[in-house]
Amino acid sequence: MSASASLNATADRTADRIAERAVCAEPLPVLGRDVTVPLVTGGEVTYAALDYAASAPALQRVWDDVAAYAPYYGSVHRGAGYLSQLSTDLFEQSRATVAEFLDCRPADQVVFTRSTTDSLNLLAAVLPAGCEVFVFETEHHASLLPWGDARVTYLDAPRTPDEAVATLERALAARDPYGPALVCVTGASNVTGELWPVRELAAAAHAHGARIVLDAAQLAPHHRVSVRELDVDWVAFSGHKLYAPFGSGVLAGRADWLQEAQPYLAGGGASRKVARREDGGVDVEWHTTAARHEAGSPNVIGVYSIASACRALTEAGFENLVERERHLIAKVREGLAEVPAVRVLSLFGDDAPRVGVISFVVDGWNSSHFAAALSAEYGIGVRDGLFCAHPLVRTLLGGEPHAEGECGAPEAAPGERSEVGVPSAEGGGRSLNAIRVSFGAGTPDEHVDRFVRAVRELVADGAKWSYRTEEGRCVPVS
């Protein structure tokens, strides 16, 4: 079965299960769901957080778990006191919870880091000598940039899942078959939301003697991720995208490269034994467990919050989460399709399976201006820019774009309709950036309904307020 067919078959099976349910699941309770924000046009409205792809709001369940633990907070692995022992147990239980959440193999290690970016930089630091790295230009910068002195092959953006697999196979077939190699690939694009054929790419990598790491930052909050079923060597993700607060992340997978390399950070916790030599130097015996790369006092609360989020999502059931998200995706895509000025960005086409991440441009609008109007006039939080995936967005926009016009005139009077945001003549009418709307387990229908209505109104009637450029951003004129 081809990569495209495999992805679509999985999506069809999910759709069949969804069709059997009459009512979509309710959104999960998240922090901030009742926060109100002021509108420049007067009054307040409940904030519609539609920037999940950057940072998802924390689940209420996670916050409650952390609050219950907070009085018992203590330093791990080093103390004989009750709170330290309790915190150590909680920290290591969290490691086991994450391993279960990812369906890791018995010999796999779970290393706690600061983020997906930190996880991939850790993996880059432990690559064996002479390792070749293969990465598509479509990756987030966290996957694109950390490989240091390794020999990196950047692969062109594919236009179908099958083309992605074929492109990787050709590149791997041309490499030195005896040296180590690593493929880095996303599970779901942080720009288009499209699912990548991870299982097929892993099979291609292994067939050519390479290993593969999955950037699951956008996949893990939306779909079940099984290390065994996908047959990936490592997986990386961040807590702050998985409905967990604080700065923690995970790198989970094969232990050998991690054990054979020097610690990512040298210091307490990574070392098992340190002794002075007669010549005045120091001999160090490093841990061979995950602790080898967890030097210093770890972020216990951040780690516990990730484990809590893993439990909460598992208990909610990914079938239920996928069901609700497909419902929201359909609402947004159908609504945007009714606005001719809107162009949704896609690599694999309209029918490609995806998560709740959608990027688009609007004819005649500066993307920053459009996002600012959504926020100031409708209380909707989205993101505009290149989303730390510059090569991908520029490919989707049709090449290196020209600069857009200014978003506003500082002298415009408040309350007057702004005509700014139309690209300048030298811009050729092409957008420099895109707008991204993203949502997930905590998003109510009202938020996406308001978003679709706001897009229609802004395109049809323009902004109700005036905006100006301030430090490169469009902001309402006060």
Rosetta blueprint (number, residue, H / E / L):
1 M L
2 S L
3 A H
4 S H
5 A H
6 S H
7 L H
8 N H
9 A H
10 T H
11 A H
12 D H
13 R H
14 T H
15 A H
16 D H
17 R H
18 I H
19 A H
20 E L
21 R L
22 A L
23 V L
24 C L
25 A L
26 E L
27 P L
28 L L
29 P L
30 V E
31 L L
32 G L
33 R L
34 D L
35 V L
36 T E
37 V E
38 P E
39 L L
40 V L
41 T L
42 G L
43 G L
44 E E
45 V E
46 T E
47 Y L
48 A E
49 A E
50 L L
51 D E
52 Y L
53 A L
54 A L
55 S L
56 A L
57 P L
58 A L
59 L E
60 Q H
61 R H
62 V H
63 W H
64 D H
65 D H
66 V H
67 A H
68 A H
69 Y H
70 A H
71 P H
72 Y H
73 Y L
74 G L
75 S L
76 V L
77 H L
78 R L
79 G L
80 A L
81 G L
82 Y H
83 L H
84 S H
85 Q H
86 L H
87 S H
88 T H
89 D H
90 L H
91 F H
92 E H
93 Q H
94 S H
95 R H
96 A H
97 T H
98 V H
99 A H
100 E H
101 F H
102 L L
103 D L
104 C L
105 R L
106 P L
107 A L
108 D L
109 Q E
110 V E
111 V E
112 F E
113 T E
114 R L
115 S L
116 T H
117 T H
118 D H
119 S H
120 L H
121 N H
122 L H
123 L H
124 A H
125 A H
126 V L
127 L L
128 P L
129 A L
130 G L
131 C L
132 E E
133 V E
134 F E
135 V E
136 F E
137 E L
138 T L
139 E L
140 H L
141 H H
142 A H
143 S H
144 L H
145 L L
146 P L
147 W L
148 G L
149 D L
150 A L
151 R E
152 V E
153 T E
154 Y E
155 L E
156 D L
157 A L
158 P L
159 R L
160 T L
161 P H
162 D H
163 E H
164 A H
165 V H
166 A H
167 T H
168 L H
169 E H
170 R H
171 A H
172 L H
173 A H
174 A L
175 R L
176 D L
177 P L
178 Y L
179 G L
180 P L
181 A E
182 L E
183 V E
184 C E
185 V E
186 T E
187 G L
188 A E
189 S L
190 N L
191 V L
192 T L
193 G L
194 E E
195 L E
196 W L
197 P L
198 V H
199 R H
200 E H
201 L H
202 A H
203 A H
204 A H
205 A H
206 H H
207 A H
208 H L
209 G L
210 A L
211 R E
212 I E
213 V E
214 L E
215 D E
216 A L
217 A L
218 Q L
219 L L
220 A L
221 P L
222 H L
223 H L
224 R L
225 V L
226 S L
227 V H
228 R H
229 E H
230 L H
231 D L
232 V L
233 D L
234 W E
235 V E
236 A E
237 F E
238 S E
239 G H
240 H H
241 K H
242 L L
243 Y L
244 A L
245 P L
246 F L
247 G L
248 S L
249 G E
250 V E
251 L E
252 A E
253 G E
254 R L
255 A L
256 D H
257 W H
258 L H
259 Q H
260 E H
261 A L
262 Q L
263 P L
264 Y L
265 L L
266 A L
267 G L
268 G L
269 G L
270 A L
271 S E
272 R E
273 K E
274 V E
275 A E
276 R E
277 R L
278 E L
279 D L
280 G L
281 G L
282 V E
283 D E
284 V E
285 E E
286 W E
287 H L
288 T L
289 T L
290 A H
291 A H
292 R H
293 H H
294 E L
295 A L
296 G L
297 S L
298 P L
299 N L
300 V H
301 I H
302 G H
303 V H
304 Y H
305 S H
306 I H
307 A H
308 S H
309 A H
310 C H
311 R H
312 A H
313 L H
314 T H
315 E H
316 A H
317 G L
318 F H
319 E H
320 N H
321 L H
322 V H
323 E H
324 R H
325 E H
326 R H
327 H H
328 L H
329 I H
330 A H
331 K H
332 V H
333 R H
334 E H
335 G H
336 L H
337 A H
338 E L
339 V L
340 P L
341 A L
342 V E
343 R E
344 V E
345 L L
346 S L
347 L L
348 F L
349 G L
350 D L
351 D L
352 A L
353 P L
354 R E
355 V L
356 G L
357 V E
358 I E
359 S E
360 F E
361 V E
362 V E
363 D L
364 G L
365 W L
366 N L
367 S H
368 S H
369 H H
370 F H
371 A H
372 A H
373 A H
374 L H
375 S H
376 A H
377 E H
378 Y H
379 G L
380 I E
381 G E
382 V L
383 R E
384 D E
385 G E
386 L L
387 F L
388 C L
389 A L
390 H H
391 P H
392 L H
393 V H
394 R H
395 T H
396 L H
397 L L
398 G L
399 G L
400 E L
401 P L
402 H L
403 A L
404 E L
405 G L
406 E L
407 C L
408 G L
409 A L
410 P L
411 E L
412 A L
413 A L
414 P L
415 G L
416 E L
417 R L
418 S L
419 E L
420 V L
421 G L
422 V L
423 P L
424 S L
425 A H
426 E H
427 G H
428 G L
429 G L
430 R L
431 S L
432 L L
433 N L
434 A E
435 I E
436 R E
437 V E
438 S E
439 F L
440 G L
441 A L
442 G L
443 T L
444 P L
445 D H
446 E H
447 H H
448 V H
449 D H
450 R H
451 F H
452 V H
453 R H
454 A H
455 V H
456 R H
457 E H
458 L H
459 V H
460 A H
461 D H
462 G L
463 A L
464 K L
465 W L
466 S L
467 Y E
468 R E
469 T E
470 E E
471 E L
472 G L
473 R E
474 C E
475 V E
476 P E
477 V L
478 S L
